[in-house]
Amino acid sequence: EASLTIGEDLARLAANGLLDTTALLFAGEARLEARDLARLGRLAGVEGLAGRLTLAAQLAPRDGAQGFDARLEAPLLGYGGNAIAGVAATAAGTPASLAWTLAGSGGGDLPLGRFSGRGRIDAAEAGRRIELAALEAQLAGEALRLAGPARVTLAPGGGIEIGGLGILIGGGGRLQAGGRWGPERAELTATLTALPLALAGRFLPDVQPTGTLSGQARVTGTVVRPEVRVTLEGRQIGAAAAWARGLPTLGLRAEATLDANGAAEARATVDAGPAGRLITTARLPRGFGAAATIAATADGSIDLAPLAAPFLAGGADRVTGRATLALRAEGPLAAPRPAGRITLAGLAYRNAEFGVRVTSINGAILADGDRLTLQEIRGRTSGGGTITLAGTIDPFAPGFPAALTLTARNARPVTSPYGTGAFNADLRLEGPVTMPGGRLGGRVAILGAELRVPETLPASTPVLAGVRTRGTPPPGALPPPAPPPAGAATGPALPPIGLAVTITTPQPIFVRGRGIEAELGGTVRLGGTLAEPVPSGGLTLRRGTLNI
């Protein structure tokens, strides 16, 4: 009989029985009680341990070997903030062959719920064979269980062989693994079947992904330089969040390889049905080391209407047309240089409520490093007019610098019951956009316009803010809306771009309706900034009548 006590209440080990000193076999019982693992850990130089445990064992020789029947109970085991509660484990047999059970539940930051398992561990050809008869666990809120009996063999020299390991996921899907790793060569295969992407909804609540994902990973060759091949297939991939309603679902086919020299290649095809298809590739001939380089491509054709419609469904805006992508990126993996072209063909923008219509928008956006070049993006308006946008922007430079020109010739983008008009414009935006220093300047010439005063206004007509009343309004006139309270949100701030725009009227502006027949003309100059414009000049009445 022997006992060992550490401190007054930290731990106690007691044993009672007979020891065969020749065969080194023990018959009797032993018990270990560790009441404070945190303090024991600190004594051993290990920080972060927590909890307590009790280990009790009945020991007796079995067929010339040490036999045992042991049970471990731990109300709480913790390390580094993660904890396992209610642990109960048993082991019965000999060092060469034993049966085991395990049960408990996770806690703390560990996304593990209840778990349990049972099986055997047997000696096999100088190694160990682990038989898994049953295994169940709650992981991140999902139930996992063993599909059937499985075997893991630990071979001499560090080799591992897996046979028949299948995991069923409660929400759907199956993971199957099998093969051998080491000690010198590998032959491993892992297969994922119909995994519902909705399982990721708890981690992506703003997306609520839908669809399924299947795939296979195969590892062959030597363990020093393995070869890896991965394939993935996604079906009906989408998002159930409110903002994504109406978007087309996606199909995905992807393949990636890693050869024995470390070079990697990948190719993926994303199919959005009527919305188009995108094909991406990537090559890393030097692998993923410090000197790694990449050559990537993205090619495809996209129909903008089905992609834009769900975001515009609540309003009168409509966008149609196609965009063809031919993008490239090459250079060091840490900082590849982008290049390529996005070609716009047959784009159109319409707003039936306000009568806006710009069609036949064609052009291209060229990428060269951090600079984007807008190459003659031209659209047509009613009456044969045109609006052209060209220039460059540097979206990754401080201040978002731009050098853009907008040219309009006989442009008539608005035709509505409330009025229409045509104009020429030569405007240029130059300098930073999101910080002071940018400037929008040029001329706009009104080539005739007609504004119609309607008999009635729809309920959706917006109320102008910032209206000031001078003098005494006539009886029955509605007062202007009260200004918003100080500190109230007034929408996003306009960029601090300086203005130097001159608006002229080579042809008159007519105002007609409800007895009004007026002709206006003049020159207006806009200074200040977009946020605080300062107009000068004005439009004067050249002639007019009022019929009451």
Beta strands, then each sheet from edge to edge (+ up, - down):
strand 1: 2-6
strand 2: 11-20
strand 3: 25-34
strand 4: 49-62
strand 5: 65-79
strand 6: 82-94
strand 7: 97-108
strand 8: 112-124
strand 9: 127-139
strand 10: 142-146
strand 11: 150-154
strand 12: 160-169
strand 13: 174-181
strand 14: 185-196
strand 15: 209-222
strand 16: 226-239
strand 17: 250-258
strand 18: 264-271
strand 19: 276-284
strand 20: 293-303
strand 21: 317-332
strand 22: 337-351
strand 23: 356-368
strand 24: 371-380
strand 25: 386-393
strand 26: 402-411
strand 27: 415-416
strand 28: 419-431
strand 29: 439-452
strand 30: 498-513
strand 31: 516-528
strand 32: 533-546
sheet 1: 1+ 2- 3+ 4- 5+ 6- 7+ 8- 9+ 10- 12+ 11-
sheet 2: 1+ 2- 3+ 4- 5+ 6- 7+ 8- 9+ 10- 12+ 13- 14+ 15- 16+ 17- 18+ 19- 20+ 21- 22+ 23- 24+ 25- 26+ 28- 27+
sheet 3: 1+ 2- 3+ 4- 5+ 6- 7+ 8- 9+ 10- 12+ 13- 14+ 15- 16+ 17- 18+ 19- 20+ 21- 22+ 23- 24+ 25- 26+ 28- 29+ 30+ 31- 32+
end
